[in-house]
Amino acid sequence: MEHGEKHITVVDENGDEQLCEVLFTFESEEFGKSYVLYYPIGAEEDDNEEIEIHASSFIPAEDGQAGELQPIETEEEWDMIEEMLNTFLGEEEEEEE
């Protein structure tokens, strides 16, 4: 995983690979990590016309090796990610108007 990638392949708990579209990536100095928000390509919108967005932390790759996605570990990280997503979605809506 590198900053700026548009697609990533995620392996689920069953070992199945799924191609995902990267929504955005960002770094957090507070937690010393990089984060990626993504959703499965071809994901169906639910009844509220929303797509389920996933988040993971990652350490950017060095020497051309792929960085690995890691689970989000703390409630504080989830709060920060939710805040970043809300800011991102708010900016997207402003651009569309």
N, C-alpha and C positions, 0 to 999 in steps of 0.2 A: 504494500500500500504506500503510495506517495501522494503528497499534496498535489492537487490539480488533476488527478485521474478522474475520468468520467464514468467508468464502469469498474466494478469489482466482482469477483466471484466469491461467494460466501458458501461455506459448507455447513449445513444444518446438523442438528443433533443425530439425524439418521444417516449422516454421511453423504447426503445428496448435495450436489453443487447447484447453486442458483445464481444467475447473473443479475446483478443489481445496479441501478443507476445511482450515482453519487449525487446527493442533494447539495451538500457543501462540507468542507473540512475547515477546522480551525484549531488553533493552539491555545492552551491554557497555561499561563505562567504559574497560576495558583496551584495547579495540580502537577505541573511539569510534564504534561502529556499532550498529544494531538488527538483530535476526535474526528470521526466521520459520521455523518447522518446519511442514510441511504434507504432505498425501498426497492423491492423486487421489480424487475422489468416485467411488464404485463400484469402488474398487480391490479386486482379489481377494486373499484371504489366500493365502500360499504354503503349502507342505507343513508348515511349522512354525507355521501359524496366525499369521503375522506379516505386517503390511502394510509395504511399503517407504515409509519416511519420507524426505522431501527437506528440505534446508535451504538458505536463501539469506540474504544480508545485504540490507538496504535502508536507504535514507535516508528517514525519514518525510516525507510530502508537506507542502507549505506552500500556502496559498491555494487549497485544494480540488483541487490537481493530484494525480494518482496518483504515488506513489513507485515507483521502479523496483527490481526485484529484481536483485541482483548475485551472481555466483558467489562461493563461499567460496575464499579465495586462499591461505591458509597452513595448515600442519599444526597450528600452535598454535590457530588458530580452530576447526579440526575437533575437536581435543581438548576445548576449552572447550564446544563445542556438544554433544558426546557426554556430557560430564559433566552439563550442564543437562538433557539428555533423560533420562538415567538418574535424576536427582533427580526430574524430573517424573513419570516412569513409576512410580517408587517411591512417590510421594505418591498417585498414582491407585490403586495396589494397596492401600495402607493404607485409603483411603476405601471400597473395595469390601468389605473384611473386616468 
